[in-house]
């Protein structure tokens, strides 16, 4: 199937490429089907692209690469819809954001994907984790655009 | 908004499968117990709204915004 995207142009997808998010994401409940793309220039970065809304895509990273001790707890009910056989079947991604100072990672509401079943969900972690965890770099491009 | 009065240990049913119970009342704080199916997330409203806003902000990020990601050392 072919999808349109505003950032990456037209993409050709196989049925097995898509990931279903039965509840969508918070604030993006209508976006139930996504595809995970690799960034062309940055091996650490992925893009979760909505297959139904060309303008909606989320930059995602594997959190431990940037926050080595990151861990979180969730109520079992948060993970139940993913039908995970075990923790090993889960892939955790955090959404990249930005504020005036820095690129940030959403550690409070990570995305958990069951790769086997092609199911995903944004979970809300327990406790006081930041929605905008600032990474150490302060890119020149962000400074200029303020 | 539907407004109901409940006392401690009384409950409200929402739809067929959500039950909200007044577990405790102490001063101006009410402890609520919620029984809902696993697929239905339940969170404090302000947490939910903050995550919604952050998701919408993040959904506007473009590849050019991420050019420096991973090039600085990110160990915390």
Backbone of each chain as ProteinMPNN parsed JSONL, in Angstrom:
{"seq_chain_A": "XXXXXXXXXXXXXXXXXXXXXXXXXXXXXXXXXXXXXXXXXXXXXXXXXXXXXXXXXXXXXXXXXXXXXXXXXXXXXXXXXXXXXXXXXXXXXXXXXXXXXXXXXXXXXXXXXXXXXXXXXXXXXXXXXXXXXXXXXXXXXXXXXX", "coords_chain_A": {"N_chain_A": [[0.856, -1.2, 0.0], [0.325, 2.301, -0.524], [1.421, 5.235, 1.085], [0.976, 8.708, 1.922], [3.265, 11.151, 3.055], [4.191, 14.081, 4.859], [6.787, 14.662, 5.564], [8.462, 12.77, 4.469], [7.682, 12.201, 1.94], [6.131, 10.084, -0.505], [5.397, 6.775, 0.461], [6.021, 3.312, 0.058], [4.41, 0.587, 1.372], [4.449, -2.682, 2.932], [1.904, -4.947, 4.13], [2.804, -6.103, 6.528], [4.429, -4.179, 7.601], [3.181, -2.351, 9.148], [2.105, -1.032, 12.344], [-0.27, -1.559, 14.788], [-2.059, 0.637, 16.846], [-4.302, 0.303, 19.046], [-5.644, 2.148, 20.704], [-4.839, 4.512, 19.659], [-2.839, 7.437, 20.189], [-2.403, 9.498, 23.107], [-4.264, 12.337, 22.685], [-4.051, 11.945, 20.046], [-5.951, 10.149, 19.167], [-7.269, 9.199, 16.965], [-5.376, 8.206, 15.31], [-4.528, 5.249, 14.453], [-2.974, 3.487, 13.103], [0.358, 2.897, 12.334], [3.688, 3.382, 11.028], [7.024, 2.34, 11.477], [9.855, 4.094, 10.847], [13.282, 4.317, 9.792], [15.546, 6.924, 10.494], [17.116, 8.719, 7.903], [19.597, 9.892, 8.228], [20.484, 9.642, 10.845], [21.399, 7.169, 12.885], [20.477, 6.661, 15.419], [17.916, 7.394, 15.563], [14.404, 7.082, 15.082], [11.324, 7.224, 13.208], [8.01, 7.448, 13.939], [5.494, 7.115, 11.934], [2.296, 8.233, 11.087], [-0.057, 6.338, 9.286], [-2.36, 7.281, 8.327], [-2.577, 10.011, 8.638], [-0.871, 12.28, 6.965], [0.675, 14.408, 7.925], [1.383, 13.793, 10.497], [3.889, 12.681, 12.504], [6.17, 11.123, 14.713], [9.234, 11.69, 16.247], [11.332, 9.208, 17.435], [13.258, 7.485, 19.931], [15.415, 4.935, 21.231], [15.282, 4.769, 24.612], [17.323, 4.128, 26.487], [19.677, 4.547, 25.302], [20.163, 7.194, 25.548], [19.476, 7.849, 28.096], [20.799, 6.155, 30.267], [20.072, 4.795, 32.644], [17.401, 4.603, 32.643], [14.287, 3.574, 33.762], [10.991, 2.273, 34.215], [7.801, 1.993, 35.821], [4.662, 0.478, 35.316], [1.131, 0.221, 35.657], [-0.248, -3.023, 35.49], [-2.486, -3.132, 33.873], [-1.98, -1.268, 31.948], [-0.239, -2.496, 30.197], [-1.516, -4.775, 29.422], [-3.221, -4.768, 27.033], [-1.329, -5.17, 25.048], [-0.668, -7.78, 24.862], [1.692, -9.13, 25.548], [4.016, -11.763, 25.617], [6.227, -11.921, 27.156], [8.586, -9.798, 28.902], [10.682, -9.503, 27.172], [9.638, -9.388, 24.638], [8.92, -6.867, 24.285], [9.365, -3.671, 22.879], [10.735, -0.63, 23.763], [10.147, 2.745, 23.22], [10.937, 6.204, 23.261], [9.367, 9.359, 22.913], [10.527, 12.083, 21.043], [10.908, 15.464, 21.866], [10.894, 19.07, 21.991], [12.109, 21.966, 23.703], [12.63, 25.449, 24.597], [15.259, 25.267, 25.271], [16.392, 22.827, 24.626], [16.62, 19.602, 22.993], [14.222, 17.159, 23.873], [13.169, 14.288, 25.841], [10.301, 12.292, 26.227], [9.795, 10.873, 29.057], [7.836, 10.132, 30.702], [5.607, 9.155, 29.411], [6.093, 6.667, 27.703], [6.421, 4.754, 24.626], [5.32, 1.525, 24.035], [6.0, -1.352, 22.249], [4.806, -4.357, 20.866], [6.55, -6.33, 19.026], [6.26, -8.782, 17.767], [3.471, -9.146, 17.532], [2.824, -6.884, 16.278], [1.712, -4.685, 17.646], [1.013, -1.666, 19.383], [1.339, 0.812, 22.013], [0.854, 3.762, 23.895], [2.045, 4.197, 27.04], [1.392, 5.241, 30.394], [3.7, 6.012, 32.652], [4.271, 5.194, 36.097], [4.655, 7.473, 38.823], [7.01, 10.197, 39.24], [8.084, 11.055, 36.577], [9.733, 12.891, 33.968], [8.016, 14.766, 31.443], [9.384, 16.181, 29.649], [12.378, 15.473, 29.374], [15.459, 16.879, 29.394], [18.018, 16.674, 27.004], [21.604, 16.756, 26.844], [22.678, 18.28, 24.798], [22.759, 21.459, 23.167], [21.463, 22.489, 20.544], [22.585, 24.601, 17.896], [20.728, 25.308, 15.956], [18.282, 25.317, 17.289], [18.561, 27.464, 19.018], [18.638, 29.631, 17.274], [16.109, 29.613, 16.234], [14.437, 30.474, 18.173]], "CA_chain_A": [[0.0, 0.0, 0.0], [1.134, 3.511, -0.596], [0.925, 6.306, 1.952], [1.594, 10.029, 1.729], [3.76, 11.758, 4.28], [4.685, 15.426, 4.574], [8.227, 14.758, 5.802], [9.238, 11.761, 3.751], [7.109, 11.945, 0.623], [5.278, 8.914, -0.673], [6.071, 5.55, 0.887], [5.396, 2.056, -0.323], [4.459, -0.297, 2.538], [3.837, -4.016, 2.962], [0.999, -5.065, 5.287], [3.552, -6.438, 7.746], [5.226, -3.043, 8.063], [2.418, -1.436, 10.002], [1.893, -1.35, 13.752], [-1.583, -1.078, 15.235], [-2.206, 1.214, 18.171], [-5.761, 0.263, 19.174], [-6.179, 3.355, 21.331], [-4.129, 5.681, 19.143], [-1.99, 8.011, 21.231], [-3.129, 10.544, 23.824], [-4.343, 13.525, 21.837], [-4.029, 11.48, 18.655], [-6.689, 8.889, 19.307], [-7.708, 8.707, 15.662], [-4.256, 7.632, 14.571], [-4.455, 3.881, 14.975], [-2.031, 2.667, 12.354], [1.606, 3.623, 12.192], [4.819, 2.621, 10.516], [8.26, 2.794, 12.109], [10.866, 4.332, 9.826], [14.605, 4.698, 10.281], [15.975, 8.218, 9.97], [18.12, 8.491, 6.865], [20.923, 10.405, 8.583], [20.845, 9.413, 12.234], [21.114, 5.78, 13.235], [19.846, 6.552, 16.73], [16.59, 7.997, 15.489], [13.361, 6.492, 14.257], [10.14, 8.057, 13.05], [6.744, 6.747, 13.942], [4.7, 7.882, 10.986], [0.903, 7.815, 10.963], [-0.359, 5.966, 7.902], [-3.612, 7.913, 7.929], [-2.422, 11.46, 8.63], [0.459, 12.523, 6.393], [1.466, 15.401, 8.653], [1.661, 13.357, 11.866], [4.976, 11.728, 12.713], [6.852, 11.361, 15.975], [10.612, 11.22, 16.313], [11.451, 8.306, 18.581], [14.557, 6.877, 20.17], [15.506, 3.954, 22.293], [15.634, 5.689, 25.695], [18.528, 3.789, 27.241], [20.824, 5.079, 24.577], [20.374, 8.577, 25.977], [19.268, 7.891, 29.542], [21.192, 4.758, 30.484], [19.458, 4.119, 33.78], [15.954, 4.796, 32.557], [13.365, 2.456, 33.942], [9.696, 2.79, 34.623], [6.807, 1.007, 36.241], [3.308, 0.782, 34.865], [0.113, -0.717, 36.105], [-0.401, -4.144, 34.571], [-3.556, -2.845, 32.909], [-1.426, -0.475, 30.839], [0.452, -3.37, 29.242], [-2.359, -5.923, 29.045], [-3.686, -4.792, 25.639], [-0.261, -5.503, 24.108], [-0.569, -9.242, 24.776], [3.096, -9.515, 25.564], [4.29, -13.051, 26.251], [7.221, -11.652, 28.179], [9.194, -8.473, 28.786], [11.61, -9.504, 26.038], [8.932, -9.108, 23.381], [8.542, -5.462, 24.269], [10.338, -2.649, 22.505], [10.349, 0.649, 24.362], [10.636, 3.935, 22.52], [10.454, 7.458, 23.837], [9.082, 10.376, 21.906], [11.416, 13.236, 21.093], [10.254, 16.768, 21.804], [11.88, 20.12, 22.177], [11.687, 23.21, 24.339], [13.509, 26.546, 24.185], [16.655, 25.013, 25.614], [16.988, 21.532, 24.309], [15.842, 18.422, 22.579], [13.77, 16.496, 25.102], [12.554, 12.975, 25.697], [9.138, 12.08, 27.063], [10.041, 9.669, 29.853], [6.622, 9.859, 31.477], [4.653, 8.389, 28.612], [6.81, 6.003, 26.611], [5.673, 3.878, 23.731], [5.735, 0.131, 24.126], [5.57, -2.078, 21.055], [4.96, -5.801, 20.781], [6.972, -6.482, 17.631], [5.68, -10.028, 17.251], [2.051, -8.987, 17.202], [2.671, -5.59, 15.606], [0.786, -3.88, 18.454], [1.71, -0.636, 20.145], [0.521, 1.573, 22.956], [1.561, 4.724, 24.725], [1.698, 3.921, 28.429], [1.712, 6.305, 31.339], [4.504, 5.413, 33.71], [3.95, 5.67, 37.444], [5.668, 8.29, 39.484], [7.329, 11.561, 38.826], [9.031, 11.102, 35.461], [9.509, 14.119, 33.202], [7.485, 14.767, 30.08], [10.437, 16.774, 28.811], [13.71, 15.284, 29.926], [16.355, 17.58, 28.474], [19.291, 16.052, 26.687], [22.646, 17.735, 27.135], [23.124, 19.137, 23.702], [21.955, 22.647, 22.898], [21.785, 22.693, 19.124], [22.562, 25.979, 17.403], [19.51, 25.555, 15.19], [17.176, 25.656, 18.186], [18.791, 28.813, 19.529], [18.29, 30.631, 16.256], [14.687, 29.633, 15.9], [13.643, 30.943, 19.331]], "C_chain_A": [[0.883, 1.237, 0.0], [0.554, 4.541, 0.377], [1.656, 7.605, 1.633], [2.114, 10.503, 3.078], [4.33, 13.122, 3.94], [6.204, 15.515, 4.73], [9.035, 13.888, 4.846], [8.66, 11.424, 2.382], [6.215, 10.716, 0.629], [6.043, 7.669, -0.279], [5.284, 4.327, 0.449], [5.536, 1.089, 0.851], [3.87, -1.671, 2.257], [2.911, -4.084, 4.168], [1.741, -5.335, 6.592], [4.379, -5.292, 8.302], [4.492, -2.214, 9.101], [2.273, -1.964, 11.415], [0.56, -0.745, 14.163], [-1.503, -0.541, 16.65], [-3.71, 1.309, 18.409], [-6.357, 1.518, 19.801], [-5.606, 4.629, 20.729], [-3.126, 6.153, 20.186], [-2.805, 9.088, 21.935], [-3.094, 11.831, 23.005], [-4.356, 13.189, 20.356], [-4.767, 10.153, 18.589], [-7.135, 8.328, 17.969], [-6.601, 8.03, 14.876], [-3.964, 6.236, 15.106], [-3.431, 3.022, 14.243], [-0.797, 3.491, 12.033], [2.64, 2.726, 11.515], [6.078, 3.214, 11.143], [9.351, 2.891, 11.036], [12.211, 4.633, 10.481], [14.956, 6.054, 9.685], [17.138, 8.0, 9.006], [19.522, 8.893, 7.314], [21.381, 10.023, 9.98], [20.422, 8.018, 12.655], [20.421, 5.62, 14.559], [18.368, 6.904, 16.686], [15.637, 7.195, 14.619], [12.227, 7.489, 14.134], [8.924, 7.151, 13.033], [5.799, 7.603, 13.101], [3.276, 7.331, 10.977], [0.633, 7.454, 9.506], [-1.614, 6.66, 7.407], [-3.535, 9.432, 7.918], [-1.004, 11.804, 8.189], [1.322, 13.474, 7.225], [1.864, 14.95, 10.059], [2.769, 12.306, 11.903], [5.68, 12.115, 14.001], [8.275, 10.84, 15.879], [10.737, 10.376, 17.569], [12.866, 7.762, 18.692], [14.422, 5.789, 21.216], [16.045, 4.686, 23.52], [16.957, 5.39, 26.384], [19.797, 4.282, 26.56], [21.177, 6.479, 25.059], [20.235, 8.735, 27.483], [19.536, 6.483, 30.033], [20.475, 4.059, 31.631], [17.94, 4.222, 33.766], [15.222, 3.5, 32.842], [12.035, 3.036, 34.399], [8.794, 1.642, 35.032], [5.447, 1.468, 35.712], [2.355, -0.203, 35.507], [-0.028, -1.802, 35.048], [-1.451, -3.852, 33.495], [-3.046, -2.01, 31.739], [-0.821, -1.383, 29.778], [-0.444, -4.475, 28.694], [-2.8, -5.913, 27.576], [-2.605, -5.188, 24.626], [-0.029, -6.992, 23.983], [0.879, -9.721, 24.72], [3.282, -10.851, 26.257], [5.301, -12.846, 27.37], [7.821, -10.283, 27.93], [10.099, -8.383, 27.559], [10.935, -9.174, 24.707], [8.618, -7.631, 23.231], [9.69, -4.601, 23.763], [9.85, -1.324, 23.066], [10.969, 1.788, 23.567], [10.144, 5.163, 23.261], [10.35, 8.507, 22.736], [9.979, 11.584, 22.125], [10.605, 14.513, 20.989], [11.319, 17.836, 21.835], [11.264, 21.263, 22.96], [12.704, 24.284, 23.951], [14.969, 26.197, 24.36], [17.243, 23.795, 24.918], [16.017, 20.605, 23.582], [15.443, 17.688, 23.858], [13.232, 15.1, 24.808], [11.388, 12.864, 26.668], [9.327, 10.768, 27.813], [8.792, 9.251, 30.639], [5.655, 8.954, 30.703], [5.349, 7.734, 27.427], [5.867, 5.174, 25.74], [6.221, 2.471, 23.87], [5.152, -0.608, 22.93], [5.812, -3.568, 21.23], [5.268, -6.101, 19.315], [6.363, -7.714, 16.975], [4.277, -9.815, 16.711], [1.781, -7.681, 16.453], [1.616, -4.73, 16.316], [1.573, -2.856, 19.245], [0.762, 0.123, 21.045], [1.408, 2.604, 23.641], [1.119, 4.464, 26.148], [2.075, 5.115, 29.288], [2.444, 5.659, 32.504], [4.112, 6.001, 35.058], [5.036, 6.601, 37.941], [6.016, 9.549, 38.709], [8.362, 11.615, 37.707], [8.73, 12.312, 34.589], [8.904, 13.872, 31.821], [8.535, 15.313, 29.115], [11.782, 16.644, 29.519], [14.711, 15.882, 28.944], [17.641, 16.787, 28.258], [20.368, 17.128, 26.701], [22.995, 18.681, 26.008], [22.203, 20.348, 23.577], [22.228, 23.044, 21.455], [21.663, 24.155, 18.717], [21.265, 26.277, 16.67], [18.354, 25.933, 16.106], [17.335, 27.077, 18.713], [18.318, 29.844, 18.527], [16.792, 30.727, 16.071], [13.834, 30.179, 17.024], [12.979, 32.291, 19.056]], "O_chain_A": [[2.024, 1.216, 0.46], [-0.663, 4.694, 0.474], [2.787, 7.605, 1.146], [1.483, 10.286, 4.112], [4.89, 13.311, 2.861], [6.841, 16.355, 4.095], [10.154, 14.235, 4.466], [9.097, 10.47, 1.738], [5.622, 10.363, 1.648], [7.209, 7.514, -0.641], [4.053, 4.313, 0.468], [6.651, 0.8, 1.284], [2.936, -1.821, 1.469], [3.111, -3.351, 5.137], [1.339, -4.843, 7.646], [4.971, -5.425, 9.373], [5.112, -1.458, 9.849], [2.313, -3.171, 11.657], [0.296, 0.432, 13.919], [-0.949, -1.184, 17.542], [-4.333, 2.295, 18.015], [-7.472, 1.906, 19.454], [-5.863, 5.719, 21.24], [-2.622, 5.354, 20.975], [-3.811, 9.544, 21.392], [-2.024, 12.343, 22.677], [-4.638, 14.044, 19.516], [-4.275, 9.171, 18.033], [-7.356, 7.124, 17.841], [-6.866, 7.353, 13.882], [-3.242, 6.071, 16.089], [-3.067, 1.946, 14.718], [-0.882, 4.613, 11.534], [2.493, 1.506, 11.439], [6.186, 4.427, 11.318], [9.715, 1.897, 10.408], [12.262, 5.145, 11.599], [14.695, 6.306, 8.509], [18.031, 7.193, 9.266], [20.515, 8.327, 6.857], [22.578, 10.08, 10.264], [19.231, 7.725, 12.767], [19.831, 4.573, 14.825], [17.654, 6.726, 17.673], [16.012, 6.694, 13.559], [12.173, 8.477, 14.865], [8.82, 6.222, 12.231], [5.369, 8.677, 13.52], [3.069, 6.122, 10.872], [1.044, 8.175, 8.597], [-1.909, 6.64, 6.212], [-4.344, 10.081, 7.256], [-0.052, 11.638, 8.951], [2.548, 13.363, 7.231], [2.608, 15.655, 10.741], [2.608, 11.193, 11.402], [5.773, 13.295, 14.338], [8.503, 9.697, 15.483], [10.298, 10.783, 18.644], [13.573, 7.599, 17.697], [13.454, 5.734, 21.974], [17.17, 5.184, 23.477], [17.644, 6.313, 26.821], [20.85, 4.41, 27.184], [22.331, 6.902, 24.991], [20.809, 9.65, 28.074], [18.604, 5.697, 30.2], [20.289, 2.843, 31.587], [17.281, 3.956, 34.771], [15.502, 2.463, 32.24], [11.973, 4.155, 34.908], [8.993, 0.49, 34.647], [5.134, 2.658, 35.667], [2.733, -1.322, 35.854], [0.063, -1.528, 33.851], [-1.312, -4.278, 32.348], [-3.625, -2.046, 30.653], [-0.883, -1.073, 28.588], [-0.169, -5.042, 27.636], [-2.758, -6.959, 26.928], [-2.918, -5.504, 23.479], [0.715, -7.436, 23.109], [1.229, -10.606, 23.939], [2.769, -11.061, 27.357], [5.242, -13.512, 28.404], [7.597, -9.676, 26.882], [10.26, -7.309, 26.979], [11.592, -8.732, 23.764], [8.117, -7.19, 22.197], [10.84, -4.778, 24.165], [8.696, -0.941, 22.871], [12.167, 1.787, 23.283], [9.05, 5.156, 23.827], [11.126, 8.531, 21.781], [10.162, 12.044, 23.252], [9.726, 14.637, 20.136], [12.509, 17.544, 21.72], [10.059, 21.502, 22.895], [13.543, 24.06, 23.078], [15.83, 26.758, 23.683], [18.444, 23.738, 24.654], [14.802, 20.801, 23.565], [16.223, 17.605, 24.806], [12.886, 14.778, 23.671], [11.49, 13.302, 27.814], [9.056, 9.691, 27.283], [8.723, 8.143, 31.17], [4.979, 8.102, 31.282], [5.215, 8.185, 26.289], [4.706, 4.937, 26.072], [7.432, 2.253, 23.828], [3.961, -0.502, 22.639], [6.876, -3.991, 21.682], [4.372, -6.125, 18.472], [6.001, -7.7, 15.799], [3.938, -10.236, 15.605], [0.651, -7.41, 16.048], [0.749, -4.132, 15.678], [2.672, -3.14, 19.722], [-0.456, 0.087, 20.867], [2.575, 2.339, 23.93], [-0.077, 4.506, 26.435], [2.964, 5.894, 28.944], [1.874, 4.86, 33.246], [3.681, 7.15, 35.151], [6.19, 6.517, 37.521], [5.411, 9.895, 37.695], [9.433, 12.189, 37.902], [7.573, 12.718, 34.484], [9.238, 12.906, 31.136], [8.569, 14.961, 27.936], [12.255, 17.574, 30.172], [14.801, 15.443, 27.798], [18.26, 16.299, 29.204], [20.051, 18.311, 26.577], [23.543, 19.759, 26.236], [21.006, 20.258, 23.853], [23.124, 23.843, 21.182], [20.746, 24.855, 19.144], [20.753, 27.393, 16.757], [17.531, 26.776, 15.747], [16.353, 27.809, 18.839], [17.667, 30.822, 18.895], [16.263, 31.8, 15.784], [12.625, 30.336, 16.857], [12.281, 32.823, 19.919]]}, "seq_chain_B": "XXXXXXXXXXXXXXXXXXXXXXXXXXXXXXXXXXXXXXXXXXXXXXXXXXXXXXXXXXXXXXXXXXXXXXXXXXXX", "coords_chain_B": {"N_chain_B": [[-22.641, 17.908, 32.762], [-23.049, 15.058, 34.755], [-24.143, 15.043, 38.036], [-23.715, 13.442, 41.026], [-24.473, 12.462, 44.353], [-22.503, 10.707, 46.657], [-21.795, 8.426, 49.294], [-19.198, 7.237, 51.499], [-17.915, 4.099, 50.447], [-19.92, 3.717, 48.645], [-20.923, 3.324, 45.18], [-20.499, 4.06, 41.654], [-21.685, 3.243, 38.445], [-20.303, 3.208, 35.252], [-21.242, 2.959, 32.019], [-21.201, -0.522, 31.018], [-19.101, -1.631, 32.317], [-17.438, -0.22, 33.978], [-16.61, 0.742, 37.172], [-16.838, 3.036, 39.737], [-15.746, 3.67, 42.928], [-16.277, 5.142, 46.097], [-13.737, 5.184, 48.191], [-12.624, 6.342, 50.435], [-13.15, 9.207, 52.499], [-11.68, 12.123, 53.429], [-11.508, 14.986, 55.091], [-11.065, 17.453, 52.679], [-10.381, 15.7, 50.744], [-10.894, 13.055, 48.531], [-10.799, 9.577, 48.202], [-10.725, 7.548, 45.475], [-11.77, 4.467, 44.08], [-11.197, 2.619, 41.169], [-12.616, 0.411, 38.944], [-11.97, -0.999, 35.967], [-11.924, -2.185, 32.538], [-8.863, -3.592, 31.216], [-8.023, -2.308, 28.866], [-8.833, 0.255, 29.04], [-7.436, 3.187, 29.889], [-6.757, 4.803, 32.978], [-6.344, 7.813, 34.481], [-5.157, 10.621, 36.395], [-6.647, 13.68, 35.548], [-5.104, 15.973, 34.919], [-2.612, 14.946, 34.334], [-3.043, 13.412, 32.066], [-3.878, 15.431, 30.285], [-1.581, 16.945, 30.088], [0.128, 15.126, 28.841], [-1.195, 14.788, 26.415], [-0.871, 17.35, 25.305], [1.889, 17.42, 25.066], [2.336, 15.32, 23.265], [1.108, 16.373, 20.981], [2.683, 18.612, 20.509], [5.097, 17.335, 20.024], [4.472, 15.998, 17.718], [4.837, 17.79, 15.763], [7.436, 18.051, 15.216], [10.218, 18.256, 13.04], [12.488, 16.609, 10.758], [14.761, 18.325, 10.57], [14.921, 19.443, 13.083], [16.114, 17.544, 14.582], [18.732, 17.191, 14.051], [21.027, 17.369, 15.659], [20.814, 15.442, 17.505], [22.054, 12.809, 19.405], [24.609, 13.314, 18.69], [25.815, 14.806, 20.575], [27.153, 13.876, 23.801], [25.054, 11.782, 25.519], [24.86, 10.758, 28.018], [23.474, 10.202, 31.206]], "CA_chain_B": [[-22.014, 16.955, 33.675], [-23.949, 14.393, 35.69], [-23.629, 15.212, 39.392], [-24.356, 12.517, 41.97], [-23.863, 12.419, 45.675], [-22.203, 9.359, 47.127], [-21.097, 8.357, 50.581], [-18.115, 6.261, 51.524], [-18.243, 2.709, 50.082], [-20.913, 3.635, 47.575], [-20.286, 3.227, 43.868], [-21.16, 4.531, 40.439], [-21.325, 2.444, 37.274], [-20.222, 3.947, 33.992], [-21.359, 1.899, 31.003], [-21.412, -1.839, 31.632], [-17.94, -2.304, 32.866], [-16.574, 0.654, 34.778], [-17.195, 1.009, 38.482], [-16.069, 3.975, 40.557], [-16.168, 3.512, 44.322], [-15.698, 6.054, 47.082], [-13.025, 4.328, 49.136], [-12.414, 7.068, 51.687], [-13.317, 10.66, 52.44], [-10.966, 12.678, 54.578], [-11.423, 16.433, 54.866], [-11.509, 17.761, 51.309], [-9.777, 14.753, 49.801], [-11.679, 11.842, 48.31], [-10.057, 8.495, 47.572], [-11.597, 6.827, 44.549], [-11.307, 3.202, 43.523], [-11.761, 2.464, 39.834], [-12.555, -0.898, 38.305], [-12.24, -0.812, 34.542], [-11.185, -3.157, 31.73], [-7.449, -3.269, 31.031], [-7.744, -1.435, 27.719], [-9.225, 1.63, 29.311], [-6.488, 3.776, 30.84], [-7.368, 5.678, 33.972], [-5.288, 8.678, 35.029], [-5.554, 11.957, 36.833], [-6.913, 14.459, 34.343], [-4.043, 16.91, 34.532], [-1.514, 14.17, 33.74], [-3.547, 13.106, 30.745], [-3.871, 16.625, 29.441], [-0.189, 17.327, 29.842], [0.673, 14.197, 27.851], [-1.811, 15.13, 25.131], [-0.217, 18.549, 24.774], [3.261, 17.081, 24.687], [2.264, 14.525, 22.033], [0.778, 17.25, 19.854], [3.893, 19.394, 20.233], [6.115, 16.443, 19.45], [4.065, 15.562, 16.379], [5.206, 18.821, 14.793], [8.897, 18.036, 15.039], [10.672, 17.929, 11.691], [13.851, 16.056, 10.764], [15.805, 19.333, 10.802], [15.013, 19.713, 14.517], [16.775, 16.447, 15.27], [20.054, 16.969, 13.454], [22.113, 17.254, 16.629], [20.507, 14.367, 18.443], [22.956, 11.66, 19.345], [25.971, 13.729, 18.406], [26.384, 15.171, 21.877], [27.07, 12.703, 24.654], [23.752, 11.873, 26.193], [24.788, 9.902, 29.21], [22.99, 10.947, 32.379]], "C_chain_B": [[-23.085, 16.348, 34.597], [-23.374, 14.531, 37.096], [-24.428, 14.324, 40.325], [-23.708, 12.668, 43.325], [-23.674, 10.976, 46.092], [-21.566, 9.457, 48.494], [-20.001, 7.314, 50.483], [-18.659, 4.857, 51.246], [-19.353, 2.599, 49.053], [-20.228, 3.749, 46.224], [-21.159, 3.833, 42.775], [-20.749, 3.608, 39.314], [-21.349, 3.33, 36.047], [-20.217, 2.913, 32.877], [-21.59, 0.574, 31.707], [-20.27, -2.257, 32.499], [-16.967, -1.379, 33.587], [-17.296, 0.976, 36.079], [-16.274, 1.95, 39.251], [-16.614, 3.909, 41.969], [-15.503, 4.562, 45.19], [-15.056, 5.192, 48.164], [-12.886, 5.026, 50.483], [-12.701, 8.546, 51.457], [-12.646, 11.231, 53.669], [-10.79, 14.169, 54.332], [-11.904, 16.75, 53.462], [-10.871, 16.833, 50.281], [-10.618, 13.489, 49.739], [-10.784, 10.796, 47.665], [-11.032, 7.674, 46.752], [-10.97, 5.517, 44.134], [-11.972, 3.005, 42.175], [-11.539, 1.053, 39.32], [-12.931, -0.736, 36.85], [-11.481, -1.875, 33.758], [-9.778, -2.652, 31.442], [-7.198, -2.263, 29.909], [-8.082, 0.008, 27.997], [-8.262, 2.237, 30.321], [-7.229, 4.713, 31.793], [-6.262, 6.512, 34.601], [-5.884, 9.971, 35.534], [-5.651, 12.842, 35.605], [-5.744, 15.343, 33.932], [-2.843, 16.183, 33.925], [-1.848, 13.857, 32.278], [-3.419, 14.286, 29.807], [-2.455, 17.068, 29.128], [0.437, 16.422, 28.783], [0.08, 14.477, 26.471], [-1.106, 16.32, 24.493], [1.192, 18.214, 24.296], [3.278, 16.251, 23.409], [2.013, 15.416, 20.826], [1.966, 18.13, 19.486], [4.913, 18.528, 19.506], [5.76, 16.055, 18.021], [4.383, 16.618, 15.328], [6.711, 18.863, 14.545], [9.249, 17.569, 13.636], [12.081, 17.339, 11.765], [14.919, 17.116, 11.057], [15.969, 19.641, 12.286], [15.88, 18.682, 15.231], [18.216, 16.262, 14.841], [21.155, 16.76, 14.476], [21.902, 16.124, 17.625], [21.528, 13.26, 18.29], [24.385, 12.048, 19.061], [26.643, 14.239, 19.661], [26.359, 13.921, 22.738], [25.833, 12.845, 25.521], [23.716, 11.1, 27.472], [24.396, 10.731, 30.421], [23.226, 10.088, 33.592]], "O_chain_B": [[-23.921, 17.067, 35.145], [-22.22, 14.165, 37.322], [-25.651, 14.429, 40.411], [-22.518, 12.972, 43.423], [-24.553, 10.134, 45.909], [-20.889, 10.434, 48.817], [-19.901, 6.595, 49.489], [-19.719, 4.478, 51.744], [-19.693, 1.494, 48.63], [-19.091, 4.212, 46.131], [-22.354, 4.077, 42.945], [-19.583, 3.222, 39.228], [-22.286, 4.098, 35.829], [-19.306, 2.089, 32.789], [-22.098, 0.527, 32.827], [-20.424, -3.143, 33.34], [-15.802, -1.726, 33.782], [-18.442, 1.424, 36.079], [-15.079, 1.688, 39.394], [-17.815, 4.074, 42.182], [-14.313, 4.841, 45.043], [-15.749, 4.55, 48.953], [-13.009, 4.401, 51.536], [-12.515, 9.064, 50.355], [-12.984, 10.883, 54.8], [-10.015, 14.572, 53.466], [-13.012, 16.371, 53.081], [-10.829, 17.146, 49.091], [-11.002, 12.929, 50.766], [-10.088, 11.087, 46.692], [-12.033, 7.172, 47.263], [-9.771, 5.457, 43.865], [-13.181, 3.2, 42.045], [-10.409, 0.567, 39.27], [-14.064, -0.381, 36.526], [-10.494, -2.416, 34.256], [-9.528, -1.447, 31.424], [-6.269, -1.458, 29.991], [-7.657, 0.898, 27.26], [-8.266, 1.846, 31.488], [-8.222, 5.335, 31.417], [-5.336, 5.96, 35.195], [-6.984, 10.361, 35.143], [-4.808, 12.754, 34.712], [-5.427, 15.454, 32.748], [-2.135, 16.747, 33.09], [-1.018, 14.025, 31.384], [-2.922, 14.164, 28.688], [-2.17, 17.516, 28.018], [1.188, 16.89, 27.927], [0.789, 14.408, 25.468], [-0.785, 16.308, 23.305], [1.626, 18.676, 23.24], [4.142, 16.452, 22.555], [2.628, 15.238, 19.774], [2.231, 18.369, 18.308], [5.508, 18.938, 18.51], [6.647, 15.811, 17.203], [4.219, 16.373, 14.133], [7.183, 19.654, 13.728], [8.664, 16.621, 13.111], [12.788, 17.558, 12.749], [15.898, 16.814, 11.74], [17.046, 20.059, 12.71], [16.328, 18.914, 16.354], [18.857, 15.283, 15.224], [22.122, 16.05, 14.202], [22.743, 15.892, 18.494], [21.828, 12.826, 17.178], [25.288, 11.218, 19.173], [27.859, 14.135, 19.82], [25.613, 12.989, 22.439], [25.6, 13.871, 26.16], [22.633, 10.805, 27.978], [24.919, 11.824, 30.636], [22.903, 10.494, 34.709]]}, "name": "protein", "num_of_chains": 2, "seq": "XXXXXXXXXXXXXXXXXXXXXXXXXXXXXXXXXXXXXXXXXXXXXXXXXXXXXXXXXXXXXXXXXXXXXXXXXXXXXXXXXXXXXXXXXXXXXXXXXXXXXXXXXXXXXXXXXXXXXXXXXXXXXXXXXXXXXXXXXXXXXXXXXXXXXXXXXXXXXXXXXXXXXXXXXXXXXXXXXXXXXXXXXXXXXXXXXXXXXXXXXXXXXXXXXXXXXXXXXXXXXX"}
